[in-house]
Amino acid sequence: MAHTSFDLRNDNIMKKLFLVSLFCLLGSNAHAALNVFACEPEWAALTQELAGDKASIYSATNALQDPHRVEARPSLIAKARRAQLVVCTGAELEVAWLPVVLRESGNNAVQPGSAAYFEAASVVHMLEVPTRLDRGDGDVHAQGNPHIQTDPRNFLPIANALSQRLMQLDAANADEYRQRLAAFTQQWRSAIAKWERQAAPLKGIPVVVQHKGFPYLGDWLGLKEVATLEPKPGMEPGAAHLSQVLAALQQHPARMVLRAAYQDGRPSEWIVQRAHIAAVELPYTVGGSDGAKDLYSLFDDTIARLLVGIR
C-alpha cells in the first residue's frame, strides 16, 4: 500500500513538471523574437535600434565583403529558410546572390512582394539613376546608385517604413516599436545636426573616389567628386586608366581619394603616391573600422576620417 502511494505521488510530480514545462514552452513561443535576415550590417544595426530584444537579427554580409559579390552559401540559405523578415538594400545591389538564396530557401513568406520582404531603397530618393541601360557601361543599376547608407538622412524614412513593417508583422509589440522609432528619430536628428556642424570644413572639397559608392555622402556633405578610379563601375582600373586620371588631376586637383574598407587599396595608393594627396579609407558600414561599432559611431568615424584627410 505504501508502495502504491509513492507511485501516485511520483506520477503527480511528473504531471506537474510536464505542465510547467509545457507552460514555459508556450510562453517562450508566444514571446519569441522576430527572426530577421538582414542583407547588410547597416540594416542589421538599424533593425536592432528599432526592435531591441524583440528581434533576433542575422547579417548575411560583413563590412569587409563587397555586397555586390556574395556567394549564395548553404548557411545563408538555411538562415533565410528560418527568417520571418528580410531587410535588404534593394535597387539591384544584391541581385547576384539574394534571389538564389531566397528561392533555394523555400520560404514563401519572405519572397519579394510579400509583407516580410523589405527593401530600404524603395523609400529614399535615388541618385545617379541611369538614362540608358547598357551592360557595356559596367555594373550600372537601373533604379539608381544603391549605396544609400552613406547619407544618414536616408535612415529617417527607412526607419519609419521599417518600423511600420515590424508593427505589421508583430502587432503584439507594436507599442514598443512605436516608442523605439520615436526615440531613434529624435536622437538621429540630433546626431545629424552634430555631424553637419563638424563636417562644415568639408563642403566643396574636391575628391577622387575609387568606386562610384559615395554619391549620397557627397550630396550630404557637399563634397565635389572630380574623378573615379574605376573606368566603369565594378571594373578594376589598369595602369593606363590610372595614368589618365592622374593627368586629369593635374588640371583639376583633388584633396583626397576615398575608398570603402572592403576595397583593394592598391589603385588608391597608386594615385596617392603620384598626386601627393591623402588616401582615406572609410568604414562604409557598421564594422568597417574599429571605431564604427554601431550606426552612430559609423558616422562619427566617417566624419573624423574625412577631416583628417583634409589636414
Order of alpha helices (4+ residues) and beta strands (2+ residues): alpha-beta-alpha-beta-alpha-beta-alpha-beta-alpha-alpha-beta-alpha-beta-alpha-beta-alpha-beta-alpha
